[in-house]
Structure formats: structure tokens, C-alpha cells
Amino acid sequence: MGKIIVKKAITRRPGHLYYVDGKGNVCEAKMARGGKKKKKAKKKVAKKKPAKKKPVKKKKKK
């Protein structure tokens, strides 16, 4: 668990996360919220026509 070094050293804003990085600086990052996903644009897929098959000729046995 972390220790409190100084109280009220910075003014905190709602929706932001504050942490001390490896160099000892206080950093601010916007908190990510789960459940809110970006809407994807639907792709229009062109219908493919079925490929025409050539008739297979049967060989006669001699």
C-alpha cells in the first residue's frame, strides 16, 4: 500500500487519476471508463455471384 507524503499538494479534478511515477513526479491521467465503446461504421459488403462451373466431360472406357 502507498504512503501519503504530502496532503493537498495539488488540486484534484474529477475523472483524473494521480500517481507518482518512477522519477518521483506526480502525474495526472484521465481515467478510462468501462462500458463505453465507440460505434463502428457498418461496412457494406457487395454480394458475390456464384462462380460458373464448366461441365466435366466423362471419358469413355475402351
mmCIF file of the N, C-alpha and C atoms, coordinates in Angstrom:
data_MODEL
# 
_entry.id   MODEL 
# 
loop_
_atom_site.group_PDB 
_atom_site.id 
_atom_site.type_symbol 
_atom_site.label_atom_id 
_atom_site.label_alt_id 
_atom_site.label_comp_id 
_atom_site.label_asym_id 
_atom_site.label_entity_id 
_atom_site.label_seq_id 
_atom_site.pdbx_PDB_ins_code 
_atom_site.Cartn_x 
_atom_site.Cartn_y 
_atom_site.Cartn_z 
_atom_site.occupancy 
_atom_site.B_iso_or_equiv 
_atom_site.pdbx_formal_charge 
_atom_site.auth_seq_id 
_atom_site.auth_comp_id 
_atom_site.auth_asym_id 
_atom_site.auth_atom_id 
_atom_site.pdbx_PDB_model_num 
ATOM 1   N N  . MET A 1 1  ? 0.845   -1.180  0.000   1.00 0.00 ? 1  MET A N  1 
ATOM 2   C CA . MET A 1 1  ? 0.000   0.000   0.000   1.00 0.00 ? 1  MET A CA 1 
ATOM 3   C C  . MET A 1 1  ? 0.884   1.235   0.000   1.00 0.00 ? 1  MET A C  1 
ATOM 4   N N  . GLY A 1 2  ? 0.430   2.299   -0.653  1.00 0.00 ? 2  GLY A N  1 
ATOM 5   C CA . GLY A 1 2  ? 1.202   3.532   -0.740  1.00 0.00 ? 2  GLY A CA 1 
ATOM 6   C C  . GLY A 1 2  ? 1.125   4.359   0.534   1.00 0.00 ? 2  GLY A C  1 
ATOM 7   N N  . LYS A 1 3  ? 2.039   5.258   0.668   1.00 0.00 ? 3  LYS A N  1 
ATOM 8   C CA . LYS A 1 3  ? 2.078   6.157   1.825   1.00 0.00 ? 3  LYS A CA 1 
ATOM 9   C C  . LYS A 1 3  ? 1.730   7.565   1.373   1.00 0.00 ? 3  LYS A C  1 
ATOM 10  N N  . ILE A 1 4  ? 1.048   8.313   2.234   1.00 0.00 ? 4  ILE A N  1 
ATOM 11  C CA . ILE A 1 4  ? 0.729   9.707   1.960   1.00 0.00 ? 4  ILE A CA 1 
ATOM 12  C C  . ILE A 1 4  ? 1.929   10.539  2.399   1.00 0.00 ? 4  ILE A C  1 
ATOM 13  N N  . ILE A 1 5  ? 2.524   11.262  1.453   1.00 0.00 ? 5  ILE A N  1 
ATOM 14  C CA . ILE A 1 5  ? 3.705   12.076  1.757   1.00 0.00 ? 5  ILE A CA 1 
ATOM 15  C C  . ILE A 1 5  ? 3.290   13.502  2.079   1.00 0.00 ? 5  ILE A C  1 
ATOM 16  N N  . VAL A 1 6  ? 2.487   14.118  1.200   1.00 0.00 ? 6  VAL A N  1 
ATOM 17  C CA . VAL A 1 6  ? 2.039   15.490  1.386   1.00 0.00 ? 6  VAL A CA 1 
ATOM 18  C C  . VAL A 1 6  ? 0.559   15.545  1.048   1.00 0.00 ? 6  VAL A C  1 
ATOM 19  N N  . LYS A 1 7  ? -0.233  16.185  1.900   1.00 0.00 ? 7  LYS A N  1 
ATOM 20  C CA . LYS A 1 7  ? -1.650  16.338  1.629   1.00 0.00 ? 7  LYS A CA 1 
ATOM 21  C C  . LYS A 1 7  ? -1.895  17.677  0.956   1.00 0.00 ? 7  LYS A C  1 
ATOM 22  N N  . LYS A 1 8  ? -2.827  17.694  0.020   1.00 0.00 ? 8  LYS A N  1 
ATOM 23  C CA . LYS A 1 8  ? -3.258  18.899  -0.697  1.00 0.00 ? 8  LYS A CA 1 
ATOM 24  C C  . LYS A 1 8  ? -2.109  19.628  -1.384  1.00 0.00 ? 8  LYS A C  1 
ATOM 25  N N  . ALA A 1 9  ? -1.222  18.859  -2.014  1.00 0.00 ? 9  ALA A N  1 
ATOM 26  C CA . ALA A 1 9  ? -0.128  19.465  -2.761  1.00 0.00 ? 9  ALA A CA 1 
ATOM 27  C C  . ALA A 1 9  ? -0.611  19.919  -4.143  1.00 0.00 ? 9  ALA A C  1 
ATOM 28  N N  . ILE A 1 10 ? -1.657  19.269  -4.647  1.00 0.00 ? 10 ILE A N  1 
ATOM 29  C CA . ILE A 1 10 ? -2.218  19.614  -5.947  1.00 0.00 ? 10 ILE A CA 1 
ATOM 30  C C  . ILE A 1 10 ? -3.732  19.701  -5.816  1.00 0.00 ? 10 ILE A C  1 
ATOM 31  N N  . THR A 1 11 ? -4.349  20.407  -6.766  1.00 0.00 ? 11 THR A N  1 
ATOM 32  C CA . THR A 1 11 ? -5.814  20.430  -6.786  1.00 0.00 ? 11 THR A CA 1 
ATOM 33  C C  . THR A 1 11 ? -6.275  19.316  -7.712  1.00 0.00 ? 11 THR A C  1 
ATOM 34  N N  . ARG A 1 12 ? -7.108  18.454  -7.197  1.00 0.00 ? 12 ARG A N  1 
ATOM 35  C CA . ARG A 1 12 ? -7.557  17.303  -7.965  1.00 0.00 ? 12 ARG A CA 1 
ATOM 36  C C  . ARG A 1 12 ? -8.802  17.639  -8.767  1.00 0.00 ? 12 ARG A C  1 
ATOM 37  N N  . ARG A 1 13 ? -8.863  17.095  -10.003 1.00 0.00 ? 13 ARG A N  1 
ATOM 38  C CA . ARG A 1 13 ? -10.017 17.268  -10.861 1.00 0.00 ? 13 ARG A CA 1 
ATOM 39  C C  . ARG A 1 13 ? -10.754 15.935  -10.961 1.00 0.00 ? 13 ARG A C  1 
ATOM 40  N N  . PRO A 1 14 ? -12.076 15.982  -11.017 1.00 0.00 ? 14 PRO A N  1 
ATOM 41  C CA . PRO A 1 14 ? -12.816 14.719  -11.136 1.00 0.00 ? 14 PRO A CA 1 
ATOM 42  C C  . PRO A 1 14 ? -12.564 14.056  -12.490 1.00 0.00 ? 14 PRO A C  1 
ATOM 43  N N  . GLY A 1 15 ? -12.508 12.733  -12.475 1.00 0.00 ? 15 GLY A N  1 
ATOM 44  C CA . GLY A 1 15 ? -12.275 11.982  -13.702 1.00 0.00 ? 15 GLY A CA 1 
ATOM 45  C C  . GLY A 1 15 ? -10.805 11.822  -14.060 1.00 0.00 ? 15 GLY A C  1 
ATOM 46  N N  . HIS A 1 16 ? -9.911  12.209  -13.172 1.00 0.00 ? 16 HIS A N  1 
ATOM 47  C CA . HIS A 1 16 ? -8.481  12.077  -13.422 1.00 0.00 ? 16 HIS A CA 1 
ATOM 48  C C  . HIS A 1 16 ? -7.846  11.235  -12.326 1.00 0.00 ? 16 HIS A C  1 
ATOM 49  N N  . LEU A 1 17 ? -6.795  10.539  -12.698 1.00 0.00 ? 17 LEU A N  1 
ATOM 50  C CA . LEU A 1 17 ? -6.058  9.681   -11.785 1.00 0.00 ? 17 LEU A CA 1 
ATOM 51  C C  . LEU A 1 17 ? -4.695  10.309  -11.544 1.00 0.00 ? 17 LEU A C  1 
ATOM 52  N N  . TYR A 1 18 ? -4.269  10.345  -10.308 1.00 0.00 ? 18 TYR A N  1 
ATOM 53  C CA . TYR A 1 18 ? -2.985  10.938  -9.954  1.00 0.00 ? 18 TYR A CA 1 
ATOM 54  C C  . TYR A 1 18 ? -2.092  9.861   -9.371  1.00 0.00 ? 18 TYR A C  1 
ATOM 55  N N  . TYR A 1 19 ? -0.821  9.839   -9.811  1.00 0.00 ? 19 TYR A N  1 
ATOM 56  C CA . TYR A 1 19 ? 0.119   8.847   -9.316  1.00 0.00 ? 19 TYR A CA 1 
ATOM 57  C C  . TYR A 1 19 ? 1.530   9.415   -9.353  1.00 0.00 ? 19 TYR A C  1 
ATOM 58  N N  . VAL A 1 20 ? 2.423   8.760   -8.637  1.00 0.00 ? 20 VAL A N  1 
ATOM 59  C CA . VAL A 1 20 ? 3.827   9.160   -8.612  1.00 0.00 ? 20 VAL A CA 1 
ATOM 60  C C  . VAL A 1 20 ? 4.575   8.203   -9.529  1.00 0.00 ? 20 VAL A C  1 
ATOM 61  N N  . ASP A 1 21 ? 5.267   8.743   -10.546 1.00 0.00 ? 21 ASP A N  1 
ATOM 62  C CA . ASP A 1 21 ? 5.979   7.884   -11.488 1.00 0.00 ? 21 ASP A CA 1 
ATOM 63  C C  . ASP A 1 21 ? 7.325   7.454   -10.920 1.00 0.00 ? 21 ASP A C  1 
ATOM 64  N N  . GLY A 1 22 ? 8.094   6.745   -11.717 1.00 0.00 ? 22 GLY A N  1 
ATOM 65  C CA . GLY A 1 22 ? 9.377   6.206   -11.271 1.00 0.00 ? 22 GLY A CA 1 
ATOM 66  C C  . GLY A 1 22 ? 10.404  7.265   -10.913 1.00 0.00 ? 22 GLY A C  1 
ATOM 67  N N  . LYS A 1 23 ? 10.275  8.451   -11.500 1.00 0.00 ? 23 LYS A N  1 
ATOM 68  C CA . LYS A 1 23 ? 11.222  9.537   -11.214 1.00 0.00 ? 23 LYS A CA 1 
ATOM 69  C C  . LYS A 1 23 ? 10.808  10.358  -10.000 1.00 0.00 ? 23 LYS A C  1 
ATOM 70  N N  . GLY A 1 24 ? 9.626   10.073  -9.449  1.00 0.00 ? 24 GLY A N  1 
ATOM 71  C CA . GLY A 1 24 ? 9.153   10.808  -8.284  1.00 0.00 ? 24 GLY A CA 1 
ATOM 72  C C  . GLY A 1 24 ? 8.248   11.979  -8.610  1.00 0.00 ? 24 GLY A C  1 
ATOM 73  N N  . ASN A 1 25 ? 7.873   12.136  -9.863  1.00 0.00 ? 25 ASN A N  1 
ATOM 74  C CA . ASN A 1 25 ? 6.979   13.219  -10.263 1.00 0.00 ? 25 ASN A CA 1 
ATOM 75  C C  . ASN A 1 25 ? 5.524   12.799  -10.085 1.00 0.00 ? 25 ASN A C  1 
ATOM 76  N N  . VAL A 1 26 ? 4.669   13.754  -9.762  1.00 0.00 ? 26 VAL A N  1 
ATOM 77  C CA . VAL A 1 26 ? 3.241   13.479  -9.670  1.00 0.00 ? 26 VAL A CA 1 
ATOM 78  C C  . VAL A 1 26 ? 2.667   13.629  -11.067 1.00 0.00 ? 26 VAL A C  1 
ATOM 79  N N  . CYS A 1 27 ? 1.988   12.594  -11.529 1.00 0.00 ? 27 CYS A N  1 
ATOM 80  C CA . CYS A 1 27 ? 1.432   12.590  -12.878 1.00 0.00 ? 27 CYS A CA 1 
ATOM 81  C C  . CYS A 1 27 ? -0.086  12.528  -12.811 1.00 0.00 ? 27 CYS A C  1 
ATOM 82  N N  . GLU A 1 28 ? -0.720  13.066  -13.857 1.00 0.00 ? 28 GLU A N  1 
ATOM 83  C CA . GLU A 1 28 ? -2.166  13.084  -13.958 1.00 0.00 ? 28 GLU A CA 1 
ATOM 84  C C  . GLU A 1 28 ? -2.552  12.371  -15.243 1.00 0.00 ? 28 GLU A C  1 
ATOM 85  N N  . ALA A 1 29 ? -3.534  11.451  -15.151 1.00 0.00 ? 29 ALA A N  1 
ATOM 86  C CA . ALA A 1 29 ? -4.025  10.742  -16.331 1.00 0.00 ? 29 ALA A CA 1 
ATOM 87  C C  . ALA A 1 29 ? -5.539  10.693  -16.261 1.00 0.00 ? 29 ALA A C  1 
ATOM 88  N N  . LYS A 1 30 ? -6.178  10.820  -17.426 1.00 0.00 ? 30 LYS A N  1 
ATOM 89  C CA . LYS A 1 30 ? -7.627  10.739  -17.472 1.00 0.00 ? 30 LYS A CA 1 
ATOM 90  C C  . LYS A 1 30 ? -8.024  9.285   -17.276 1.00 0.00 ? 30 LYS A C  1 
ATOM 91  N N  . MET A 1 31 ? -8.989  9.057   -16.395 1.00 0.00 ? 31 MET A N  1 
ATOM 92  C CA . MET A 1 31 ? -9.400  7.692   -16.098 1.00 0.00 ? 31 MET A CA 1 
ATOM 93  C C  . MET A 1 31 ? -10.244 7.131   -17.234 1.00 0.00 ? 31 MET A C  1 
ATOM 94  N N  . ALA A 1 32 ? -9.965  5.891   -17.568 1.00 0.00 ? 32 ALA A N  1 
ATOM 95  C CA . ALA A 1 32 ? -10.749 5.196   -18.589 1.00 0.00 ? 32 ALA A CA 1 
ATOM 96  C C  . ALA A 1 32 ? -11.973 4.599   -17.914 1.00 0.00 ? 32 ALA A C  1 
ATOM 97  N N  . ARG A 1 33 ? -13.095 4.729   -18.565 1.00 0.00 ? 33 ARG A N  1 
ATOM 98  C CA . ARG A 1 33 ? -14.343 4.194   -18.024 1.00 0.00 ? 33 ARG A CA 1 
ATOM 99  C C  . ARG A 1 33 ? -14.766 3.004   -18.861 1.00 0.00 ? 33 ARG A C  1 
ATOM 100 N N  . GLY A 1 34 ? -15.106 1.930   -18.212 1.00 0.00 ? 34 GLY A N  1 
ATOM 101 C CA . GLY A 1 34 ? -15.549 0.736   -18.915 1.00 0.00 ? 34 GLY A CA 1 
ATOM 102 C C  . GLY A 1 34 ? -16.974 0.868   -19.400 1.00 0.00 ? 34 GLY A C  1 
ATOM 103 N N  . GLY A 1 35 ? -17.322 0.103   -20.432 1.00 0.00 ? 35 GLY A N  1 
ATOM 104 C CA . GLY A 1 35 ? -18.687 0.062   -20.913 1.00 0.00 ? 35 GLY A CA 1 
ATOM 105 C C  . GLY A 1 35 ? -19.002 1.035   -22.018 1.00 0.00 ? 35 GLY A C  1 
ATOM 106 N N  . LYS A 1 36 ? -18.186 2.019   -22.227 1.00 0.00 ? 36 LYS A N  1 
ATOM 107 C CA . LYS A 1 36 ? -18.437 2.980   -23.299 1.00 0.00 ? 36 LYS A CA 1 
ATOM 108 C C  . LYS A 1 36 ? -17.542 2.603   -24.480 1.00 0.00 ? 36 LYS A C  1 
ATOM 109 N N  . LYS A 1 37 ? -18.157 2.030   -25.495 1.00 0.00 ? 37 LYS A N  1 
ATOM 110 C CA . LYS A 1 37 ? -17.396 1.623   -26.664 1.00 0.00 ? 37 LYS A CA 1 
ATOM 111 C C  . LYS A 1 37 ? -17.757 2.516   -27.836 1.00 0.00 ? 37 LYS A C  1 
ATOM 112 N N  . LYS A 1 38 ? -16.800 2.719   -28.703 1.00 0.00 ? 38 LYS A N  1 
ATOM 113 C CA . LYS A 1 38 ? -17.037 3.527   -29.890 1.00 0.00 ? 38 LYS A CA 1 
ATOM 114 C C  . LYS A 1 38 ? -17.883 2.730   -30.861 1.00 0.00 ? 38 LYS A C  1 
ATOM 115 N N  . LYS A 1 39 ? -18.773 3.418   -31.545 1.00 0.00 ? 39 LYS A N  1 
ATOM 116 C CA . LYS A 1 39 ? -19.619 2.760   -32.533 1.00 0.00 ? 39 LYS A CA 1 
ATOM 117 C C  . LYS A 1 39 ? -18.813 2.549   -33.808 1.00 0.00 ? 39 LYS A C  1 
ATOM 118 N N  . LYS A 1 40 ? -18.920 1.348   -34.340 1.00 0.00 ? 40 LYS A N  1 
ATOM 119 C CA . LYS A 1 40 ? -18.232 1.033   -35.578 1.00 0.00 ? 40 LYS A CA 1 
ATOM 120 C C  . LYS A 1 40 ? -19.166 1.292   -36.750 1.00 0.00 ? 40 LYS A C  1 
ATOM 121 N N  . ALA A 1 41 ? -18.604 1.836   -37.795 1.00 0.00 ? 41 ALA A N  1 
ATOM 122 C CA . ALA A 1 41 ? -19.386 2.065   -39.008 1.00 0.00 ? 41 ALA A CA 1 
ATOM 123 C C  . ALA A 1 41 ? -19.582 0.722   -39.703 1.00 0.00 ? 41 ALA A C  1 
ATOM 124 N N  . LYS A 1 42 ? -20.808 0.466   -40.130 1.00 0.00 ? 42 LYS A N  1 
ATOM 125 C CA . LYS A 1 42 ? -21.083 -0.801  -40.796 1.00 0.00 ? 42 LYS A CA 1 
ATOM 126 C C  . LYS A 1 42 ? -20.506 -0.761  -42.202 1.00 0.00 ? 42 LYS A C  1 
ATOM 127 N N  . LYS A 1 43 ? -19.844 -1.845  -42.564 1.00 0.00 ? 43 LYS A N  1 
ATOM 128 C CA . LYS A 1 43 ? -19.266 -1.953  -43.890 1.00 0.00 ? 43 LYS A CA 1 
ATOM 129 C C  . LYS A 1 43 ? -20.292 -2.587  -44.817 1.00 0.00 ? 43 LYS A C  1 
ATOM 130 N N  . LYS A 1 44 ? -20.394 -2.049  -46.007 1.00 0.00 ? 44 LYS A N  1 
ATOM 131 C CA . LYS A 1 44 ? -21.291 -2.613  -46.993 1.00 0.00 ? 44 LYS A CA 1 
ATOM 132 C C  . LYS A 1 44 ? -20.524 -3.669  -47.781 1.00 0.00 ? 44 LYS A C  1 
ATOM 133 N N  . VAL A 1 45 ? -21.056 -4.864  -47.768 1.00 0.00 ? 45 VAL A N  1 
ATOM 134 C CA . VAL A 1 45 ? -20.413 -5.960  -48.456 1.00 0.00 ? 45 VAL A CA 1 
ATOM 135 C C  . VAL A 1 45 ? -21.163 -6.235  -49.751 1.00 0.00 ? 45 VAL A C  1 
ATOM 136 N N  . ALA A 1 46 ? -20.435 -6.219  -50.844 1.00 0.00 ? 46 ALA A N  1 
ATOM 137 C CA . ALA A 1 46 ? -21.050 -6.498  -52.140 1.00 0.00 ? 46 ALA A CA 1 
ATOM 138 C C  . ALA A 1 46 ? -21.308 -7.992  -52.248 1.00 0.00 ? 46 ALA A C  1 
ATOM 139 N N  . LYS A 1 47 ? -22.485 -8.350  -52.755 1.00 0.00 ? 47 LYS A N  1 
ATOM 140 C CA . LYS A 1 47 ? -22.808 -9.760  -52.899 1.00 0.00 ? 47 LYS A CA 1 
ATOM 141 C C  . LYS A 1 47 ? -22.014 -10.334 -54.063 1.00 0.00 ? 47 LYS A C  1 
ATOM 142 N N  . LYS A 1 48 ? -21.418 -11.483 -53.811 1.00 0.00 ? 48 LYS A N  1 
ATOM 143 C CA . LYS A 1 48 ? -20.641 -12.141 -54.846 1.00 0.00 ? 48 LYS A CA 1 
ATOM 144 C C  . LYS A 1 48 ? -21.533 -13.103 -55.620 1.00 0.00 ? 48 LYS A C  1 
ATOM 145 N N  . LYS A 1 49 ? -21.359 -13.104 -56.924 1.00 0.00 ? 49 LYS A N  1 
ATOM 146 C CA . LYS A 1 49 ? -22.107 -14.035 -57.747 1.00 0.00 ? 49 LYS A CA 1 
ATOM 147 C C  . LYS A 1 49 ? -21.405 -15.386 -57.691 1.00 0.00 ? 49 LYS A C  1 
ATOM 148 N N  . PRO A 1 50 ? -22.179 -16.461 -57.679 1.00 0.00 ? 50 PRO A N  1 
ATOM 149 C CA . PRO A 1 50 ? -21.529 -17.780 -57.645 1.00 0.00 ? 50 PRO A CA 1 
ATOM 150 C C  . PRO A 1 50 ? -20.757 -18.027 -58.940 1.00 0.00 ? 50 PRO A C  1 
ATOM 151 N N  . ALA A 1 51 ? -19.613 -18.658 -58.803 1.00 0.00 ? 51 ALA A N  1 
ATOM 152 C CA . ALA A 1 51 ? -18.770 -18.936 -59.957 1.00 0.00 ? 51 ALA A CA 1 
ATOM 153 C C  . ALA A 1 51 ? -19.420 -20.006 -60.820 1.00 0.00 ? 51 ALA A C  1 
ATOM 154 N N  . LYS A 1 52 ? -19.362 -19.796 -62.128 1.00 0.00 ? 52 LYS A N  1 
ATOM 155 C CA . LYS A 1 52 ? -19.933 -20.772 -63.040 1.00 0.00 ? 52 LYS A CA 1 
ATOM 156 C C  . LYS A 1 52 ? -18.939 -21.910 -63.217 1.00 0.00 ? 52 LYS A C  1 
ATOM 157 N N  . LYS A 1 53 ? -19.443 -23.128 -63.082 1.00 0.00 ? 53 LYS A N  1 
ATOM 158 C CA . LYS A 1 53 ? -18.586 -24.296 -63.233 1.00 0.00 ? 53 LYS A CA 1 
ATOM 159 C C  . LYS A 1 53 ? -18.738 -24.842 -64.646 1.00 0.00 ? 53 LYS A C  1 
ATOM 160 N N  . LYS A 1 54 ? -17.616 -25.206 -65.222 1.00 0.00 ? 54 LYS A N  1 
ATOM 161 C CA . LYS A 1 54 ? -17.647 -25.793 -66.545 1.00 0.00 ? 54 LYS A CA 1 
ATOM 162 C C  . LYS A 1 54 ? -18.085 -27.249 -66.425 1.00 0.00 ? 54 LYS A C  1 
ATOM 163 N N  . PRO A 1 55 ? -18.890 -27.733 -67.375 1.00 0.00 ? 55 PRO A N  1 
ATOM 164 C CA . PRO A 1 55 ? -19.303 -29.128 -67.303 1.00 0.00 ? 55 PRO A CA 1 
ATOM 165 C C  . PRO A 1 55 ? -18.113 -30.051 -67.521 1.00 0.00 ? 55 PRO A C  1 
ATOM 166 N N  . VAL A 1 56 ? -18.063 -31.096 -66.736 1.00 0.00 ? 56 VAL A N  1 
ATOM 167 C CA . VAL A 1 56 ? -16.949 -32.048 -66.818 1.00 0.00 ? 56 VAL A CA 1 
ATOM 168 C C  . VAL A 1 56 ? -17.341 -33.137 -67.804 1.00 0.00 ? 56 VAL A C  1 
ATOM 169 N N  . LYS A 1 57 ? -16.470 -33.373 -68.770 1.00 0.00 ? 57 LYS A N  1 
ATOM 170 C CA . LYS A 1 57 ? -16.726 -34.413 -69.763 1.00 0.00 ? 57 LYS A CA 1 
ATOM 171 C C  . LYS A 1 57 ? -16.200 -35.736 -69.219 1.00 0.00 ? 57 LYS A C  1 
ATOM 172 N N  . LYS A 1 58 ? -17.040 -36.763 -69.307 1.00 0.00 ? 58 LYS A N  1 
ATOM 173 C CA . LYS A 1 58 ? -16.642 -38.080 -68.834 1.00 0.00 ? 58 LYS A CA 1 
ATOM 174 C C  . LYS A 1 58 ? -15.914 -38.820 -69.947 1.00 0.00 ? 58 LYS A C  1 
ATOM 175 N N  . LYS A 1 59 ? -14.850 -39.477 -69.582 1.00 0.00 ? 59 LYS A N  1 
ATOM 176 C CA . LYS A 1 59 ? -14.092 -40.257 -70.543 1.00 0.00 ? 59 LYS A CA 1 
ATOM 177 C C  . LYS A 1 59 ? -14.720 -41.636 -70.688 1.00 0.00 ? 59 LYS A C  1 
ATOM 178 N N  . LYS A 1 60 ? -14.749 -42.113 -71.912 1.00 0.00 ? 60 LYS A N  1 
ATOM 179 C CA . LYS A 1 60 ? -15.292 -43.446 -72.175 1.00 0.00 ? 60 LYS A CA 1 
ATOM 180 C C  . LYS A 1 60 ? -14.179 -44.466 -72.035 1.00 0.00 ? 60 LYS A C  1 
ATOM 181 N N  . LYS A 1 61 ? -14.515 -45.598 -71.447 1.00 0.00 ? 61 LYS A N  1 
ATOM 182 C CA . LYS A 1 61 ? -13.546 -46.666 -71.308 1.00 0.00 ? 61 LYS A CA 1 
ATOM 183 C C  . LYS A 1 61 ? -13.506 -47.464 -72.612 1.00 0.00 ? 61 LYS A C  1 
ATOM 184 N N  . LYS A 1 62 ? -12.325 -47.871 -73.004 1.00 0.00 ? 62 LYS A N  1 
ATOM 185 C CA . LYS A 1 62 ? -12.177 -48.650 -74.238 1.00 0.00 ? 62 LYS A CA 1 
ATOM 186 C C  . LYS A 1 62 ? -12.005 -50.101 -73.952 1.00 0.00 ? 62 LYS A C  1 
# 
